[in-house]
Amino acid sequence: MSGFLSQCGDILFYGILLYLAGISLISAVVTSVDKFRASRQNGRRVPENTLMLLGALGGAGAMLITMLMIRHKTRHIKFMLGLPIILIFQAVISLYLVSLIP
């Protein structure tokens, strides 16, 4: 029985890692697309709420790094303060959940 539980834990762990990798990639790409569209006067921009939602869904770290690298929305306090707060909150919740594992 413990082998089965161990396998379930492994599947869950790798599933979470795969999800975080995917949402991080999506967040970085969407941020880059928004930067590209911002350089065009008639380009349709990605709404700020969509960017924040991607960050809240797990892409805050990748989005913050991408924004700093491509210098996009670095003057917006909503992002430069909001994303690190989301990231810290996610880290605290993750550490708490990991502490519950026997």
Number of C-alpha atoms within 10 A of each C-alpha: 5 7 8 9 10 11 11 11 13 12 12 12 12 11 12 12 11 12 15 16 15 14 19 22 15 16 27 24 15 18 24 17 14 20 18 13 15 15 9 10 8 8 11 11 14 15 10 14 9 12 21 19 14 20 25 18 16 20 26 28 20 23 27 24 12 19 19 13 10 12 11 18 17 15 9 10 10 12 22 15 12 17 22 15 14 20 19 14 13 17 12 12 12 11 11 11 10 10 9 7 7 4
